[in-house]
Amino acid sequence: MGRYTRYTRSRYARWTAALAAAGLLVTGCSGDTSESGKDGGAGEGDKAAGKALTSQRLDWGRCKATGDTPAPGSEWRCATLQVPLDWSKPDGERIGLALIRSEATGGRRAGSLLFNFGGPGGSGVSTMPSYASIASALHEQYDLVSWDPRGVAASEGIRCRGDKEIQAAEAAVDATPDTPAEEQSFLKDAASFGEGCEQAAGKLMAHVSTTDTARDMDLLREVLGDKKMHYFGISYGTELGGVYAHLFPKNVGRLVLDAVVDPTADTIGHAEHQTRGFQRALDDYLRSTGQNAKQGTREIADLLERIDSEPLPTSTSGRELTQTLAITGIVLPLYSETSWPALTSALTAAEEGDGSELLALADGYNERDPSGHYGTTTHSQRVISCLDDKERPTLEETKALLPEFERISPVFGAFLGWDTAGWCHDWPVAGQHETPEVSAVGAAPVLVVGNTGDPATPYEGARKMADELGKDVGVMLTWKGEGHGAYGSGSDCVDSTVDAYLLDGTVPEDGKVCS
């Protein structure tokens, strides 16, 4: 069970590289807003942190391997930033945040460019080196910097379940329950997951909100010696960037928000958006293969119903392809048009009774390696989002929503509809808001990039973000493309517009469209 994480292409690229090696991939061509700093961005709580925080010196050294990611080259250096566990008590207990940096390669340094690659729960330390080739033009003038936000990976990362428990739940729990017994099993598993998170996180459980991380960002800006925050946020990183701009409008330098989360959508709204977005991407995929989108969707939905009744065998010993894993396997290649052939191959094999390829795709999404070890991105995602989001739809409320979700998408609707009930069910910590506050009156222009074919963060959210940032702040750039995100996806128009903004400060006309 789990909502679809808003991952980035760089993280996706690592998964697809693993699938290619296995021969499975065919490649082609906010918290409380009362502390918002109206006096220039910094609230009183931030000022109280004092010199012990802002004057700390970062001890940059060679980076080490992280998990299954080898150590990057010598041009990358790593360090640890000390931040308060609780920003309302800035002189209290501290935690360490893992940082990574590669200094500007050219002679005209513009400062630091901070990246968040999405999730929430994605590791910036492991992702930044692989993204550097996409950001090579920016690297000439900027130090490329990223970090593992609090509760993520090397920054007090939270693991809510062990590998055996995760695999057992994948096999036993139906994420689209059909009977009262399956419903109770679904909710019991959700509550159990939350209990595991609480045991693993302890005091940190209540201090991993997006607002907490935005405050960490501003401390990092100061410690790095930058007068302004220059930032590139992707997917969930756009929500984080919007919250930062709200809290610290006067500290905003050049901010790019790509693959944009709708800041006006609540829990149910986000689920509806993703249902529409993934169905839209599936329709585009089906048309690209010469199929009728409606008929092709019905055939996939029928396949999933058969798998729900009788899971498919796979070549992996002791594992079957369940309906939930099959849906996840369909989702992953929709993140990038270049992976659509892998979806064709996997669906063909499944229709012939072999679930191996869809299982491999699902394992890529779930960060499961061949040894059976799972990553923790979705663990951190859940802990962060359930602290951010106040809504806890009940079983009855969710069941009332299901007909509309299934109307929007016969393939993804039931899964994402049920997820509204299960994601934060019986969560041990209360959520903070229904929607994040991102208004940033007085901030410098923020470039908001929307992709009309984005499945995970549908295009409509970009216009909402630009509007919510405020007049003369949110500047909209549209790309008529496919996949999650726009920059580095093959559009010279998008890339040159973003580069001109970040490198020269050239703000495009609001509403510019790249086809």
Sequence and secondary structure as in RCSB ss.txt:
>XXXX:A:sequence
MGRYTRYTRSRYARWTAALAAAGLLVTGCSGDTSESGKDGGAGEGDKAAGKALTSQRLDWGRCKATGDTPAPGSE
WRCATLQVPLDWSKPDGERIGLALIRSEATGGRRAGSLLFNFGGPGGSGVSTMPSYASIASALHEQYDLVSWDPR
GVAASEGIRCRGDKEIQAAEAAVDATPDTPAEEQSFLKDAASFGEGCEQAAGKLMAHVSTTDTARDMDLLREVLG
DKKMHYFGISYGTELGGVYAHLFPKNVGRLVLDAVVDPTADTIGHAEHQTRGFQRALDDYLRSTGQNAKQGTREI
ADLLERIDSEPLPTSTSGRELTQTLAITGIVLPLYSETSWPALTSALTAAEEGDGSELLALADGYNERDPSGHYG
TTTHSQRVISCLDDKERPTLEETKALLPEFERISPVFGAFLGWDTAGWCHDWPVAGQHETPEVSAVGAAPVLVVG
NTGDPATPYEGARKMADELGKDVGVMLTWKGEGHGAYGSGSDCVDSTVDAYLLDGTVPEDGKVCS
>XXXX:A:secstr
     B  HHHHHHHHHHHHHTT          TT BTTTB  HHHHTT HHHHT     EE   BTTB    TT
 EEEEEEEESSTTSTTS EEEEEEEEE  SSSS  EEEEEE  BTT  HHHHHHHHTTTTHHHHTTEEEEEE  T
TBTTBT    S HHHHHHHHHH  SS  SHHHHHHHHHHHHHHHHHHHHHHGGGGGS  HHHHHHHHHHHHHHHT
 SSEEEEEETHHHHHHHHHHHH GGGEEEEEEES   TT  HHHHHHHHHHHHHHHHHHHHHHTT  HHHHHHHH
HHHHHHHHHS EE SSTT EE HHHHHHHHHGGGG GGGHHHHHHHHHHHHTT  HHHHHHHHHHTTB TTS B 
SHHHHHHHHHHHHB     HHHHHHHHHHHHHH TTTHHHHHHHHHHTTTT SS   BSS     TT   EEEEE
ETT SSS THHHHHHHHHH TTTEEEEEE   SS STTSS HHHHHHHHHHHHH     TTEEE 
